Amino acid sequence: MAESPQFKNEDEEREYWATHSAAEYIESAPAVEIEVQKPRRKKKQIGFRMYPEHLEALKKLAESKGLPYQVMMQMWIVERLTEEAPELVER
């Protein structure tokens, strides 16, 4: 296995790779982990009313879990929808 050559500048590197194959260097290259993410779906903003004491309790609980309270509310709603009507919940 060959070790990757060192170059003085980008022009020198460009010239080298234009005339050489990287195949002999592949095995000595470090592994790279790639995470593929699904495209984000659009969300729709909604609003609803809550009793102030429930909202405060929700905020405190979410903070103790290190989450924004709106994220925790969304997680709870999706969990319940998944339980009650899994056929209606898009994954």
Secondary structure as the mmCIF struct_conf table of DSSP 4:
data_model
#
loop_
_struct_conf.conf_type_id
_struct_conf.id
_struct_conf.beg_label_comp_id
_struct_conf.beg_label_asym_id
_struct_conf.beg_label_seq_id
_struct_conf.end_label_comp_id
_struct_conf.end_label_asym_id
_struct_conf.end_label_seq_id
HELX_LH_PP_P HELX_LH_PP_P1 ALA A 2 GLN A 6
BEND BEND1 LYS A 8 ASN A 9
HELX_RH_AL_P HELX_RH_AL_P1 GLU A 10 THR A 19
BEND BEND2 HIS A 20 HIS A 20
BEND BEND3 ALA A 22 ALA A 22
HELX_RH_3T_P HELX_RH_3T_P1 ALA A 23 SER A 28
BEND BEND4 ALA A 29 ALA A 29
HELX_LH_PP_P HELX_LH_PP_P2 PRO A 30 ALA A 31
HELX_LH_PP_P HELX_LH_PP_P3 LYS A 38 LYS A 42
HELX_RH_AL_P HELX_RH_AL_P2 PRO A 52 SER A 64
TURN_TY1_P TURN_TY1_P1 LYS A 65 GLY A 66
HELX_RH_AL_P HELX_RH_AL_P3 TYR A 69 GLU A 84
HELX_RH_3T_P HELX_RH_3T_P2 PRO A 86 LEU A 88
#
